[in-house]
Amino acid sequence: MLHFGICLSLQEAQLALPLGQTDGSKDRGEERPRKRRKLHEVAVFKMRDCQLIPTKLRTPNARARTKMKAQRLILEDGSSTESSVAASQGRLTSAEWLELEVEAAAIKEDGPWKKGLLPSYKLEKNVGPSNVGSYVELVCNRTRVKVATANATVKKVKSLTAERATAKILLEEKKKQLQESEQSMRLEASRVAFNKELRRVDELIARLEKKDQAHAVELAAKVKALVMTNKYQNGA
């Protein structure tokens, strides 16, 4: 912003000079040219002093841009040489310069996402286009991490699905084996019961055979006795 002073022109300065008298003594006639030359020199000096002098006023936006430029140089180069030049041109105080160095160190340590520099339009507006490359690299790294995480998740899901299918097959086999074992146990129990019943039947048959034999012997004895009795009676 320029501030211009308002000055009198050379003609106005000459008009403001006192007019000399036309008549007078010879001494006064000789002094008049010297006075005019002197007044002319004074008017020229005033004109030089009143020339347009540009005065650069510092506004808040200009100081903010100066601070941002110095901070960007610190972040890019890791050196305070160029940034100190920018600070001297922007008329930054030592306290402001120290604050800028602390903020730059915090940005380097914490990363741009902790300083609100993630959106690209904010990055270009507040920090400058020099950090766009690092921001793009940051986005690419985060994208690669997300893709790797997604791939790992997919692989884990596939592995869990395969394990689940294998476990299901094993469970079906165990269930089938258990059923076969139960059937075998039932069959064995039936066989044992059948054998027991068969032994009981055999015992009954043996008893009946013994009874039949005893009855046959008894019957034969009775028949013999009856024959002997009839024979004795006929002989008498």
MDAnalysis code that builds the backbone (N, CA, C; Angstrom):
import MDAnalysis as mda
import numpy as np

u = mda.Universe.empty(708, n_residues=236, atom_resindex=np.repeat(np.arange(236), 3), trajectory=True)
u.add_TopologyAttr("name", ["N", "CA", "C"] * 236)
u.add_TopologyAttr("resid", np.arange(1, 237))
u.add_TopologyAttr("resname", ["MET", "LEU", "HIS", "PHE", "GLY", "ILE", "CYS", "LEU", "SER", "LEU", "GLN", "GLU", "ALA", "GLN", "LEU", "ALA", "LEU", "PRO", "LEU", "GLY", "GLN", "THR", "ASP", "GLY", "SER", "LYS", "ASP", "ARG", "GLY", "GLU", "GLU", "ARG", "PRO", "ARG", "LYS", "ARG", "ARG", "LYS", "LEU", "HIS", "GLU", "VAL", "ALA", "VAL", "PHE", "LYS", "MET", "ARG", "ASP", "CYS", "GLN", "LEU", "ILE", "PRO", "THR", "LYS", "LEU", "ARG", "THR", "PRO", "ASN", "ALA", "ARG", "ALA", "ARG", "THR", "LYS", "MET", "LYS", "ALA", "GLN", "ARG", "LEU", "ILE", "LEU", "GLU", "ASP", "GLY", "SER", "SER", "THR", "GLU", "SER", "SER", "VAL", "ALA", "ALA", "SER", "GLN", "GLY", "ARG", "LEU", "THR", "SER", "ALA", "GLU", "TRP", "LEU", "GLU", "LEU", "GLU", "VAL", "GLU", "ALA", "ALA", "ALA", "ILE", "LYS", "GLU", "ASP", "GLY", "PRO", "TRP", "LYS", "LYS", "GLY", "LEU", "LEU", "PRO", "SER", "TYR", "LYS", "LEU", "GLU", "LYS", "ASN", "VAL", "GLY", "PRO", "SER", "ASN", "VAL", "GLY", "SER", "TYR", "VAL", "GLU", "LEU", "VAL", "CYS", "ASN", "ARG", "THR", "ARG", "VAL", "LYS", "VAL", "ALA", "THR", "ALA", "ASN", "ALA", "THR", "VAL", "LYS", "LYS", "VAL", "LYS", "SER", "LEU", "THR", "ALA", "GLU", "ARG", "ALA", "THR", "ALA", "LYS", "ILE", "LEU", "LEU", "GLU", "GLU", "LYS", "LYS", "LYS", "GLN", "LEU", "GLN", "GLU", "SER", "GLU", "GLN", "SER", "MET", "ARG", "LEU", "GLU", "ALA", "SER", "ARG", "VAL", "ALA", "PHE", "ASN", "LYS", "GLU", "LEU", "ARG", "ARG", "VAL", "ASP", "GLU", "LEU", "ILE", "ALA", "ARG", "LEU", "GLU", "LYS", "LYS", "ASP", "GLN", "ALA", "HIS", "ALA", "VAL", "GLU", "LEU", "ALA", "ALA", "LYS", "VAL", "LYS", "ALA", "LEU", "VAL", "MET", "THR", "ASN", "LYS", "TYR", "GLN", "ASN", "GLY", "ALA"])
u.atoms.positions = np.array([
    [0.858, -1.179, 0.000],
    [0.000, 0.000, 0.000],
    [0.894, 1.229, 0.000],
    [0.592, 2.185, -0.863],
    [1.452, 3.350, -1.040],
    [0.775, 4.567, -0.450],
    [1.622, 5.409, 0.241],
    [1.129, 6.647, 0.812],
    [1.858, 7.802, 0.131],
    [1.099, 8.686, -0.491],
    [1.681, 9.775, -1.264],
    [1.479, 11.087, -0.504],
    [2.571, 11.899, -0.457],
    [2.473, 13.243, 0.110],
    [2.066, 14.259, -0.939],
    [1.455, 15.316, -0.521],
    [0.994, 16.378, -1.426],
    [1.910, 17.583, -1.252],
    [2.525, 18.007, -2.343],
    [3.513, 19.088, -2.279],
    [3.142, 20.194, -3.256],
    [3.759, 21.308, -3.008],
    [3.592, 22.440, -3.931],
    [4.470, 22.248, -5.134],
    [4.004, 22.639, -6.287],
    [4.803, 22.570, -7.508],
    [5.815, 23.701, -7.544],
    [6.707, 23.554, -8.503],
    [7.751, 24.564, -8.636],
    [7.173, 25.921, -8.981],
    [6.141, 25.932, -9.832],
    [5.558, 27.218, -10.216],
    [4.890, 27.880, -9.033],
    [4.170, 27.055, -8.205],
    [3.522, 27.633, -7.020],
    [4.564, 28.164, -6.050],
    [5.685, 27.415, -5.959],
    [6.749, 27.926, -5.084],
    [7.313, 29.237, -5.590],
    [7.462, 29.347, -6.949],
    [7.976, 30.592, -7.509],
    [6.987, 31.734, -7.337],
    [5.670, 31.426, -7.486],
    [4.669, 32.473, -7.286],
    [4.633, 32.941, -5.844],
    [4.992, 32.012, -4.940],
    [4.980, 32.400, -3.528],
    [6.161, 33.255, -3.145],
    [7.129, 33.403, -4.069],
    [8.300, 34.216, -3.760],
    [7.913, 35.690, -3.723],
    [8.553, 36.513, -2.903],
    [8.263, 37.964, -2.900],
    [8.768, 38.627, -4.175],
    [7.915, 39.443, -4.742],
    [8.253, 40.164, -5.964],
    [9.231, 41.299, -5.661],
    [10.234, 41.432, -6.546],
    [11.217, 42.514, -6.356],
    [10.699, 43.858, -6.878],
    [11.237, 44.946, -6.405],
    [10.866, 46.292, -6.863],
    [11.584, 46.608, -8.158],
    [10.935, 47.294, -9.082],
    [11.529, 47.658, -10.368],
    [12.506, 48.828, -10.238],
    [12.203, 49.632, -9.281],
    [13.107, 50.755, -9.097],
    [13.852, 50.581, -7.797],
    [15.029, 50.967, -7.712],
    [15.828, 50.871, -6.488],
    [17.259, 51.221, -6.804],
    [18.048, 51.031, -5.811],
    [19.461, 51.354, -5.964],
    [20.174, 50.255, -6.718],
    [21.402, 50.462, -7.050],
    [22.213, 49.499, -7.795],
    [22.523, 48.270, -6.960],
    [22.692, 48.456, -5.643],
    [22.978, 47.305, -4.771],
    [21.797, 46.349, -4.704],
    [20.604, 46.962, -4.594],
    [19.416, 46.101, -4.528],
    [19.210, 45.391, -5.851],
    [19.560, 46.010, -6.968],
    [19.459, 45.345, -8.266],
    [20.418, 44.177, -8.394],
    [21.590, 44.282, -7.760],
    [22.541, 43.164, -7.795],
    [22.131, 42.026, -6.862],
    [21.430, 42.360, -5.754],
    [21.020, 41.316, -4.804],
    [19.841, 40.498, -5.322],
    [19.024, 41.096, -6.234],
    [17.816, 40.400, -6.689],
    [18.125, 39.069, -7.385],
    [19.098, 38.994, -8.338],
    [19.394, 37.676, -8.955],
    [19.879, 36.635, -7.952],
    [20.679, 37.072, -6.968],
    [21.147, 36.110, -5.971],
    [19.987, 35.569, -5.140],
    [19.034, 36.435, -4.760],
    [17.861, 35.984, -4.000],
    [17.008, 35.020, -4.815],
    [16.868, 35.374, -6.101],
    [16.063, 34.490, -6.959],
    [16.713, 33.104, -7.089],
    [18.069, 33.106, -7.267],
    [18.732, 31.812, -7.366],
    [18.594, 31.004, -6.067],
    [18.732, 31.694, -4.959],
    [18.619, 31.019, -3.671],
    [17.214, 30.474, -3.442],
    [16.222, 31.320, -3.766],
    [14.831, 30.864, -3.609],
    [14.508, 29.719, -4.566],
    [15.115, 29.793, -5.770],
    [14.909, 28.708, -6.738],
    [15.485, 27.388, -6.212],
    [16.692, 27.476, -5.603],
    [17.291, 26.268, -5.033],
    [16.439, 25.717, -3.892],
    [15.900, 26.614, -3.050],
    [15.030, 26.169, -1.950],
    [13.794, 25.469, -2.490],
    [13.206, 26.047, -3.577],
    [12.013, 25.434, -4.177],
    [12.321, 24.060, -4.754],
    [13.526, 23.944, -5.380],
    [13.915, 22.641, -5.938],
    [14.089, 21.617, -4.830],
    [14.744, 22.048, -3.712],
    [14.901, 21.137, -2.580],
    [13.556, 20.697, -2.023],
    [12.600, 21.639, -1.975],
    [11.261, 21.287, -1.482],
    [10.582, 20.302, -2.422],
    [10.783, 20.531, -3.731],
    [10.196, 19.606, -4.703],
    [10.780, 18.201, -4.537],
    [12.121, 18.141, -4.305],
    [12.745, 16.829, -4.098],
    [12.227, 16.160, -2.829],
    [12.071, 16.969, -1.780],
    [11.568, 16.406, -0.527],
    [10.132, 15.945, -0.645],
    [9.382, 16.620, -1.548],
    [7.955, 16.302, -1.679],
    [7.677, 15.299, -2.790],
    [8.735, 14.649, -3.318],
    [8.499, 13.626, -4.332],
    [7.723, 12.458, -3.725],
    [7.069, 11.711, -4.614],
    [6.252, 10.593, -4.160],
    [7.155, 9.513, -3.574],
    [6.992, 9.240, -2.312],
    [7.794, 8.239, -1.615],
    [6.890, 7.059, -1.287],
    [7.125, 5.931, -1.939],
    [6.275, 4.767, -1.633],
    [6.589, 4.237, -0.245],
    [5.567, 4.096, 0.531],
    [5.690, 3.549, 1.882],
    [4.920, 2.243, 1.946],
    [5.617, 1.203, 2.237],
    [5.006, -0.124, 2.259],
    [4.479, -0.400, 3.661],
    [3.137, -0.461, 3.769],
    [2.503, -0.710, 5.055],
    [2.296, -2.207, 5.234],
    [2.565, -2.671, 6.409],
    [2.409, -4.101, 6.694],
    [0.976, -4.371, 7.138],
    [0.320, -5.271, 6.475],
    [-1.036, -5.688, 6.830],
    [-0.979, -7.063, 7.476],
    [-2.044, -7.464, 8.182],
    [-2.045, -8.806, 8.782],
    [-1.853, -9.914, 7.761],
    [-2.460, -9.751, 6.569],
    [-2.309, -10.792, 5.541],
    [-0.857, -10.890, 5.071],
    [-0.198, -9.724, 4.914],
    [1.195, -9.731, 4.464],
    [2.094, -10.399, 5.497],
    [1.862, -10.101, 6.780],
    [2.671, -10.732, 7.825],
    [2.400, -12.236, 7.880],
    [1.150, -12.609, 7.689],
    [0.828, -14.043, 7.678],
    [1.512, -14.751, 6.524],
    [1.534, -14.090, 5.329],
    [2.206, -14.699, 4.185],
    [3.705, -14.819, 4.430],
    [4.273, -13.804, 5.079],
    [5.710, -13.851, 5.385],
    [6.025, -15.001, 6.337],
    [5.209, -15.136, 7.376],
    [5.410, -16.243, 8.311],
    [5.271, -17.592, 7.617],
    [4.249, -17.699, 6.750],
    [4.024, -18.971, 6.063],
    [5.173, -19.304, 5.124],
    [5.721, -18.262, 4.450],
    [6.847, -18.493, 3.548],
    [8.062, -18.974, 4.327],
    [8.349, -18.344, 5.461],
    [9.493, -18.761, 6.268],
    [9.296, -20.170, 6.809],
    [8.068, -20.471, 7.245],
    [7.783, -21.815, 7.751],
    [7.929, -22.859, 6.660],
    [7.491, -22.530, 5.432],
    [7.613, -23.472, 4.321],
    [9.078, -23.739, 3.997],
    [9.902, -22.685, 4.045],
    [11.329, -22.865, 3.771],
    [11.987, -23.735, 4.831],
    [11.574, -23.571, 6.081],
    [12.123, -24.411, 7.150],
    [11.752, -25.867, 6.922],
    [10.489, -26.098, 6.537],
    [10.024, -27.469, 6.317],
    [10.702, -28.108, 5.121],
    [10.945, -27.321, 4.052],
    [11.496, -27.892, 2.820],
    [12.987, -28.182, 2.953],
    [13.751, -27.181, 3.397],
    [15.210, -27.287, 3.367],
    [15.803, -27.818, 4.658],
    [15.038, -27.731, 5.776],
    [15.610, -28.104, 7.062],
    [16.685, -27.138, 7.503],
    [16.770, -25.970, 6.878],
    [17.796, -24.981, 7.165],
    [17.121, -23.642, 7.349],
    [17.690, -22.812, 8.190],
    [17.080, -21.526, 8.489],
    [17.711, -20.387, 7.709],
    [18.551, -20.671, 6.702],
    [19.228, -19.594, 5.966],
    [18.244, -18.813, 5.122],
    [17.592, -19.507, 4.162],
    [16.645, -18.819, 3.288],
    [15.450, -18.301, 4.066],
    [15.005, -19.087, 5.057],
    [13.856, -18.635, 5.831],
    [14.189, -17.413, 6.661],
    [15.449, -17.317, 7.146],
    [15.828, -16.123, 7.894],
    [15.867, -14.906, 6.983],
    [16.284, -15.114, 5.702],
    [16.246, -14.012, 4.737],
    [14.824, -13.547, 4.522],
    [13.899, -14.514, 4.359],
    [12.494, -14.155, 4.189],
    [11.966, -13.439, 5.420],
    [12.402, -13.888, 6.595],
    [11.945, -13.240, 7.817],
    [12.463, -11.816, 7.918],
    [13.741, -11.602, 7.516],
    [14.292, -10.249, 7.564],
    [13.597, -9.338, 6.571],
    [13.255, -9.875, 5.379],
    [12.524, -9.062, 4.405],
    [11.125, -8.752, 4.898],
    [10.507, -9.709, 5.627],
    [9.164, -9.480, 6.142],
    [9.150, -8.771, 7.472],
    [10.328, -8.409, 7.999],
    [10.453, -7.680, 9.268],
    [9.818, -8.482, 10.418],
    [10.187, -9.769, 10.543],
    [9.700, -10.574, 11.655],
    [10.594, -10.352, 12.866],
    [9.982, -10.365, 14.034],
    [10.756, -10.215, 15.259],
    [11.396, -11.541, 15.631],
    [12.333, -11.476, 16.582],
    [13.010, -12.708, 17.004],
    [12.040, -13.670, 17.681],
    [11.079, -13.118, 18.439],
    [10.091, -13.983, 19.098],
    [9.221, -14.699, 18.082],
    [8.797, -13.952, 17.038],
    [7.996, -14.580, 15.979],
    [8.814, -15.629, 15.233],
    [10.089, -15.329, 14.993],
    [10.958, -16.281, 14.289],
    [11.127, -17.562, 15.110],
    [11.328, -17.433, 16.445],
    [11.453, -18.600, 17.309],
    [10.167, -19.416, 17.319],
    [9.038, -18.728, 17.336],
    [7.745, -19.429, 17.306],
    [7.572, -20.214, 16.011],
    [8.019, -19.614, 14.887],
    [7.930, -20.312, 13.597],
    [8.781, -21.575, 13.595],
    [9.997, -21.500, 14.150],
    [10.861, -22.685, 14.188],
    [10.238, -23.789, 15.039],
    [9.619, -23.411, 16.175],
    [8.976, -24.410, 17.035],
    [7.814, -25.067, 16.316],
    [6.990, -24.258, 15.621],
    [5.854, -24.817, 14.883],
    [6.323, -25.729, 13.764],
    [7.397, -25.333, 13.063],
    [7.913, -26.177, 11.975],
    [8.421, -27.505, 12.521],
    [9.105, -27.468, 13.677],
    [9.581, -28.718, 14.274],
    [8.414, -29.606, 14.683],
    [7.340, -28.986, 15.203],
    [6.162, -29.771, 15.587],
    [5.499, -30.404, 14.383],
    [5.460, -29.665, 13.264],
    [4.858, -30.219, 12.039],
    [5.677, -31.392, 11.540],
    [7.026, -31.263, 11.548],
    [7.877, -32.373, 11.089],
    [7.721, -33.592, 11.980],
    [7.546, -33.368, 13.301],
    [7.468, -34.493, 14.237],
    [6.107, -35.168, 14.205],
    [5.038, -34.373, 14.190],
    [3.692, -34.930, 14.288],
    [3.126, -35.353, 12.961],
    [3.590, -34.750, 11.850],
    [3.015, -35.087, 10.546],
    [1.972, -34.062, 10.159],
    [1.702, -33.908, 8.860],
    [0.784, -32.874, 8.399],
    [-0.647, -33.142, 8.786],
    [-1.041, -34.420, 9.010],
    [-2.444, -34.683, 9.315],
    [-2.816, -34.186, 10.696],
    [-1.802, -33.986, 11.609],
    [-2.103, -33.474, 12.938],
    [-2.102, -31.956, 12.976],
    [-1.740, -31.311, 11.898],
    [-1.717, -29.860, 11.843],
    [-2.789, -29.318, 10.923],
    [-3.755, -30.122, 10.548],
    [-4.837, -29.650, 9.700],
    [-4.428, -29.399, 8.279],
    [-3.403, -30.105, 7.755],
    [-2.929, -29.877, 6.389],
    [-3.368, -30.971, 5.440],
    [-4.327, -31.808, 5.855],
    [-4.710, -32.933, 5.010],
    [-5.409, -32.520, 3.718],
    [-6.444, -31.638, 3.743],
    [-7.099, -31.293, 2.474],
    [-6.144, -30.582, 1.544],
    [-6.171, -30.951, 0.274],
    [-5.220, -30.395, -0.683],
    [-5.450, -28.910, -0.899],
    [-6.733, -28.498, -0.888],
    [-6.978, -27.080, -1.118],
    [-6.470, -26.244, 0.052],
    [-6.561, -26.770, 1.270],
    [-5.996, -26.063, 2.415],
    [-4.483, -26.084, 2.364],
    [-3.927, -27.187, 1.901],
    [-2.469, -27.273, 1.773],
    [-1.945, -26.227, 0.819],
    [-2.578, -26.091, -0.345],
    [-2.115, -25.124, -1.332],
    [-2.378, -23.694, -0.867],
    [-3.459, -23.493, -0.107],
    [-3.818, -22.144, 0.304],
    [-2.974, -21.655, 1.467],
    [-2.756, -22.538, 2.459],
    [-2.116, -22.111, 3.693],
    [-0.618, -22.349, 3.716],
    [-0.157, -23.441, 3.139],
    [1.264, -23.759, 3.211],
    [1.983, -23.454, 1.919],
    [1.351, -23.764, 0.809],
    [1.981, -23.506, -0.472],
    [2.083, -24.763, -1.288],
    [2.296, -24.641, -2.594],
    [2.317, -25.813, -3.462],
    [3.531, -26.703, -3.284],
    [4.517, -26.270, -2.505],
    [5.727, -27.087, -2.372],
    [5.471, -28.359, -1.583],
    [4.426, -28.370, -0.716],
    [4.120, -29.544, 0.087],
    [3.089, -30.446, -0.562],
    [2.667, -30.116, -1.773],
    [1.670, -30.943, -2.449],
    [2.236, -32.329, -2.724],
    [3.503, -32.399, -3.134],
    [4.120, -33.699, -3.405],
    [4.152, -34.578, -2.172],
    [4.545, -33.994, -1.026],
    [4.573, -34.792, 0.196],
    [3.174, -35.214, 0.603],
    [2.195, -34.342, 0.375],
    [0.812, -34.702, 0.705],
    [0.328, -35.841, -0.179],
    [0.652, -35.777, -1.478],
    [0.266, -36.859, -2.399],
    [0.937, -38.167, -1.985],
    [2.216, -38.073, -1.600],
    [2.917, -39.276, -1.137],
    [2.262, -39.837, 0.117],
    [1.833, -38.941, 1.016],
    [1.146, -39.380, 2.227],
    [-0.150, -40.099, 1.883],
    [-0.924, -39.511, 0.950],
    [-2.183, -40.141, 0.543],
    [-1.919, -41.501, -0.098],
    [-0.872, -41.580, -0.940],
    [-0.529, -42.857, -1.580],
    [-0.141, -43.903, -0.532],
    [0.632, -43.474, 0.463],
    [1.031, -44.419, 1.512],
    [-0.180, -44.925, 2.280],
    [-1.084, -44.000, 2.615],
    [-2.285, -44.410, 3.345],
    [-3.147, -45.328, 2.489],
    [-3.211, -45.040, 1.175],
    [-3.988, -45.909, 0.278],
    [-3.370, -47.294, 0.206],
    [-2.006, -47.339, 0.106],
    [-1.343, -48.638, 0.072],
    [-1.591, -49.418, 1.359],
    [-1.587, -48.722, 2.492],
    [-1.853, -49.395, 3.765],
    [-3.272, -49.950, 3.792],
    [-4.231, -49.152, 3.298],
    [-5.615, -49.623, 3.267],
    [-5.767, -50.828, 2.349],
    [-5.118, -50.773, 1.180],
    [-5.207, -51.900, 0.239],
    [-4.577, -53.151, 0.848],
    [-3.407, -52.972, 1.492],
    [-2.751, -54.125, 2.120],
    [-3.621, -54.705, 3.236],
    [-4.245, -53.820, 4.026],
    [-5.130, -54.287, 5.091],
    [-6.327, -55.031, 4.525],
    [-6.898, -54.480, 3.435],
    [-8.043, -55.148, 2.803],
    [-7.651, -56.515, 2.254],
    [-6.470, -56.590, 1.609],
    [-6.006, -57.880, 1.086],
    [-5.777, -58.884, 2.209],
    [-5.178, -58.404, 3.308],
    [-4.962, -59.304, 4.448],
    [-6.295, -59.791, 5.019],
    [-7.279, -58.879, 5.062],
    [-8.600, -59.271, 5.563],
    [-9.240, -60.316, 4.662],
    [-9.125, -60.108, 3.341],
    [-9.692, -61.079, 2.387],
    [-9.023, -62.442, 2.548],
    [-7.681, -62.440, 2.665],
    [-6.967, -63.704, 2.852],
    [-7.387, -64.389, 4.149],
    [-7.550, -63.595, 5.203],
    [-7.955, -64.168, 6.480],
    [-9.356, -64.757, 6.393],
    [-10.259, -64.054, 5.685],
    [-11.624, -64.567, 5.514],
    [-11.606, -65.872, 4.730],
    [-10.796, -65.911, 3.653],
    [-10.690, -67.145, 2.875],
    [-10.138, -68.284, 3.723],
    [-9.110, -67.979, 4.524],
    [-8.529, -69.010, 5.381],
    [-9.546, -69.520, 6.395],
    [-10.287, -68.594, 7.012],
    [-11.303, -68.997, 7.983],
    [-12.410, -69.805, 7.319],
    [-12.774, -69.426, 6.079],
    [-13.802, -70.180, 5.357],
    [-13.334, -71.601, 5.067],
    [-12.065, -71.735, 4.628],
    [-11.518, -73.069, 4.364],
    [-11.450, -73.896, 5.645],
    [-11.009, -73.266, 6.743],
    [-10.951, -73.981, 8.016],
    [-12.343, -74.416, 8.465],
    [-13.313, -73.544, 8.253],
    [-14.689, -73.882, 8.636],
    [-15.199, -75.066, 7.819],
    [-14.913, -75.056, 6.500],
    [-15.340, -76.175, 5.654],
    [-14.666, -77.474, 6.087],
    [-13.361, -77.399, 6.391],
    [-12.644, -78.595, 6.850],
    [-13.204, -79.106, 8.169],
    [-13.464, -78.182, 9.093],
    [-14.029, -78.582, 10.382],
    [-15.415, -79.206, 10.205],
    [-16.185, -78.674, 9.264],
    [-17.512, -79.231, 9.015],
    [-17.414, -80.654, 8.477],
    [-16.469, -80.878, 7.556],
    [-16.274, -82.229, 7.011],
    [-15.844, -83.199, 8.111],
    [-14.898, -82.761, 8.954],
    [-14.448, -83.614, 10.056],
    [-15.585, -83.917, 11.018],
    [-16.421, -82.926, 11.278],
    [-17.557, -83.140, 12.173],
    [-18.534, -84.157, 11.590],
    [-18.771, -84.066, 10.295],
    [-19.656, -85.038, 9.653],
    [-19.072, -86.450, 9.742],
    [-17.761, -86.566, 9.537],
    [-17.123, -87.879, 9.638],
    [-17.214, -88.428, 11.060],
    [-16.968, -87.562, 12.056],
    [-17.076, -87.996, 13.447],
    [-18.506, -88.435, 13.767],
    [-19.458, -87.691, 13.260],
    [-20.853, -88.035, 13.499],
    [-21.197, -89.387, 12.870],
    [-20.711, -89.611, 11.662],
    [-20.954, -90.885, 10.984],
    [-20.302, -92.039, 11.733],
    [-19.059, -91.808, 12.188],
    [-18.377, -92.841, 12.960],
    [-19.120, -93.144, 14.260],
    [-19.638, -92.102, 14.898],
    [-20.386, -92.308, 16.133],
    [-21.652, -93.117, 15.873],
    [-22.334, -92.783, 14.791],
    [-23.530, -93.549, 14.453],
    [-23.184, -95.013, 14.180],
    [-22.114, -95.229, 13.434],
    [-21.696, -96.606, 13.164],
    [-21.312, -97.323, 14.450],
    [-20.650, -96.590, 15.352],
    [-20.271, -97.199, 16.623],
    [-21.503, -97.554, 17.439],
    [-22.484, -96.667, 17.457],
    [-23.716, -96.955, 18.179],
    [-24.428, -98.166, 17.579],
    [-24.484, -98.226, 16.255],
    [-25.113, -99.374, 15.614],
    [-24.359, -100.663, 15.933],
    [-23.029, -100.570, 15.926],
    [-22.235, -101.754, 16.254],
    [-22.474, -102.193, 17.686],
    [-22.551, -101.207, 18.600],
    [-22.804, -101.544, 19.996],
    [-24.188, -102.159, 20.162],
    [-25.161, -101.609, 19.476],
    [-26.505, -102.181, 19.542],
    [-26.517, -103.608, 18.970],
    [-25.824, -103.800, 17.869],
    [-25.762, -105.133, 17.274],
    [-25.081, -106.127, 18.209],
    [-24.034, -105.680, 18.866],
    [-23.339, -106.547, 19.819],
    [-24.239, -106.894, 20.991],
    [-24.972, -105.889, 21.467],
    [-25.898, -106.163, 22.570],
    [-26.984, -107.147, 22.140],
    [-27.470, -106.998, 20.926],
    [-28.495, -107.926, 20.421],
    [-27.927, -109.335, 20.285],
    [-26.693, -109.416, 19.820],
    [-26.060, -110.731, 19.672],
    [-25.886, -111.420, 21.023],
    [-25.467, -110.631, 22.029],
    [-25.291, -111.195, 23.370],
    [-26.625, -111.692, 23.914],
    [-27.654, -110.873, 23.730],
    [-28.977, -111.281, 24.212],
    [-29.480, -112.534, 23.481],
    [-29.232, -112.589, 22.189],
    [-29.655, -113.766, 21.415],
    [-28.927, -115.022, 21.862],
    [-27.648, -114.908, 22.115],
    [-26.877, -116.060, 22.575],
    [-27.373, -116.541, 23.941],
    [-27.692, -115.584, 24.777],
    [-28.205, -115.946, 26.093],
    [-29.527, -116.697, 25.967],
    [-30.370, -116.186, 25.120],
    [-31.658, -116.843, 24.924],
    [-31.472, -118.219, 24.271],
    [-30.519, -118.320, 23.404],
    [-30.254, -119.607, 22.766],
    [-29.754, -120.630, 23.777],
    [-28.914, -120.221, 24.693],
    [-28.433, -121.131, 25.728],
    [-29.586, -121.602, 26.615],
    [-30.478, -120.672, 26.907],
    [-31.633, -121.050, 27.738],
    [-32.502, -122.096, 27.014],
    [-32.682, -121.902, 25.715],
    [-33.466, -122.872, 24.938],
    [-32.766, -124.234, 24.911],
    [-31.463, -124.199, 24.752],
    [-30.704, -125.452, 24.752],
    [-30.851, -126.190, 26.086],
    [-30.812, -125.439, 27.151],
    [-30.980, -126.043, 28.470],
    [-32.370, -126.684, 28.602],
    [-33.377, -125.978, 28.122],
    [-34.729, -126.529, 28.189],
    [-34.854, -127.815, 27.361],
    [-34.234, -127.802, 26.202],
    [-34.273, -128.992, 25.350],
    [-33.572, -130.167, 26.033],
    [-32.459, -129.865, 26.676],
    [-31.731, -130.944, 27.379],
    [-32.570, -131.508, 28.512],
    [-33.234, -130.659, 29.243],
    [-34.079, -131.115, 30.325],
    [-35.230, -132.003, 29.785],
    [-35.819, -131.562, 28.707],
    [-36.911, -132.340, 28.119],
    [-36.414, -133.709, 27.646],
    [-35.231, -133.727, 27.085],
    [-34.671, -134.996, 26.633],
    [-34.445, -135.941, 27.819],
    [-33.956, -135.401, 28.913],
    [-33.744, -136.217, 30.106],
    [-35.075, -136.768, 30.623],
    [-36.061, -135.897, 30.656],
    [-37.365, -136.334, 31.115],
    [-37.932, -137.437, 30.197],
    [-37.746, -137.214, 28.909],
    [-38.241, -138.216, 27.962],
    [-37.525, -139.566, 28.167],
    [-36.237, -139.498, 28.378],
    [-35.482, -140.738, 28.598],
    [-35.954, -141.445, 29.884],
    [-36.142, -140.645, 30.931],
    [-36.605, -141.242, 32.195],
    [-38.002, -141.841, 32.042],
    [-38.838, -141.158, 31.337],
    [-40.186, -141.651, 31.125],
    [-40.154, -142.924, 30.269],
    [-39.274, -142.953, 29.275],
    [-39.169, -144.152, 28.433],
    [-38.683, -145.345, 29.249],
    [-37.714, -145.152, 30.122],
    [-37.202, -146.230, 30.974],
    [-38.310, -146.737, 31.896],
    [-39.013, -145.779, 32.484],
    [-40.108, -146.135, 33.391],
    [-41.197, -146.913, 32.633],
    [-41.484, -146.423, 31.433],
    [-42.513, -147.086, 30.640],
    [-42.071, -148.510, 30.234],
    [-40.810, -148.646, 29.898],
    [-40.292, -149.968, 29.537],
    [-40.348, -150.921, 30.734],
    [-40.036, -150.405, 31.911],
    [-40.103, -151.245, 33.120],
    [-41.534, -151.683, 33.403],
    [-42.435, -150.778, 33.215],
    [-43.839, -151.103, 33.445],
    [-44.320, -152.160, 32.433],
    [-43.900, -152.003, 31.200],
    [-44.302, -152.971, 30.171],
    [-43.718, -154.348, 30.486],
    [-42.489, -154.382, 30.894],
    [-41.843, -155.649, 31.246],
    [-42.538, -156.320, 32.426],
    [-42.877, -155.491, 33.403],
    [-43.573, -156.037, 34.573],
    [-44.948, -156.577, 34.191],
    [-45.598, -155.881, 33.316],
    [-46.918, -156.327, 32.874],
    [-46.812, -157.633, 32.081],
    [-45.798, -157.790, 31.298],
    [-45.593, -159.007, 30.513],
    [-45.297, -160.177, 31.448],
    [-44.484, -159.921, 32.394],
    [-44.141, -160.964, 33.346],
    [-45.376, -161.397, 34.126],
    [-46.206, -160.458, 34.475],
    [-47.418, -160.773, 35.223],
    [-48.362, -161.615, 34.370],
    [-48.565, -161.284, 33.171],
    [-49.455, -162.046, 32.291],
    [-48.890, -163.451, 32.058],
    [-47.633, -163.592, 31.900],
    [-47.005, -164.882, 31.693],
    [-47.148, -165.771, 32.910],
    [-46.992, -165.207, 34.071],
    [-47.144, -165.981, 35.306],
    [-48.568, -166.462, 35.463],
    [-49.479, -165.591, 35.137],
    [-50.873, -165.970, 35.267],
    [-51.215, -167.080, 34.257],
    [-50.745, -167.049, 33.101],
    [-51.052, -168.070, 32.118],
    [-50.356, -169.394, 32.489],
    [-49.268, -169.418, 33.100],
    [-48.568, -170.628, 33.495],
    [-49.230, -171.312, 34.683],
    [-49.839, -170.562, 35.523],
    [-50.501, -171.146, 36.648],
    [-51.763, -171.865, 36.154],
])
